[in-house]
Amino acid sequence: MKLINNRFYFDFNATSPLDERVITHLQAGDFPFANPASLHSSGREARKAIQDVSSYLLNLFQLQSTHEVLFHSGASEGINAFFKGVAFDAFKNKKKLSFIFSSVDHAAVFQLESYLKTLGHDVYFFTPDSNGDLASLKWKELDELLEKIYLSQSEDSIYMNWTWVNNETGVVWSLDEVLKLKTKYKCFVHVDAVQSVGKIRHWNILLQELDAYTYSAHKFGALKGIGFTLLHKSCPWFPLIHGGSQQDGKRAGTENALSVQSIKWALTHFEESFNYDELEKAKKTIEDSLLTLVKEKGEIIAHRSLSRNANTIFLLVRGVKAEVLQAAFDMSGVELSTGSACSSGVIKENRVLMSMGHTAEESRQALRFSFSPFMTQSDAIKFVEKITSVLKKFV
């Protein structure tokens, strides 16, 4: 068990520490520094490094023949660029689009509503059930919503976001299921794949038919400020950032060859060392101990979901505010969160929990444990001891 800064770090869904392979390469200092657009030898070396990572990613995700790689600063930019780009282009051409989002999508998606409506487009939201799933009735509601929009819209005018793995609950939505919707209603599907790497069994098996997959590299141990979108070659893309012809005109700005390389360094570690079964077993050990400890005093959000990832536990302790629990854990050397870390540290009602049927009060009583993808069973046993020593004072 490796502690981070001599503390227990259980906030991997917010950001991951630098992967050991990234650290090794950075310490060696052997990486290209020049502008990849420059024609001199150093520039060509930087360009080759970026092209190498692009080829690596397309091979890793088995999208060589259908997709291309677009590098950006991370998923927030990638998501904004995808949806705002098509929305503004349609606005210029006096065309109306329909955008389909989920009530439990990340804020980078959810908060696009006002911008898209300002440009004259329609925005629709669908909600999961109390387990975070789109089962039976909820699936029927989504299907009916898409059918209604499809029958009233022109071709190529429906854009949908699909959160593959929810960053707060850990609930996993099937790519096969959203492909059925795409096939039936001819919509463009953007997949928020940010929380997939090292947290589900087949994290690198993607469907060629879906239009775009967006990632943030700092979620899996690469450098911050870099991300990428795997974009289908037939999918429209309109640049959000102008000023140069980099990346075939899709995103202006000097590419960051070093950060791009860190993506490959980190992902090769997952390819070689990630053990899903070990991680799932370790999480179950912690989860079982928590359920035994809190009993009727609390619950694990989405515990009965049809599919969840292997590193996330969202624990609700009734009658105790999350900020109180978080402070207690922090003083005991344990770092975790109360949900998404993209809210400037403000603890307020949790939109995701409320959309799943929890009250506003309950939504402020949940803590998220998100563990290292490389957590082992022996780690979990030590983690249980530490977590229990803090939590037992409140239950």
Order of alpha helices (4+ residues) and beta strands (2+ residues): beta-alpha-alpha-beta-alpha-beta-alpha-alpha-beta-alpha-beta-alpha-beta-beta-beta-alpha-alpha-beta-beta-alpha-beta-alpha-beta-alpha
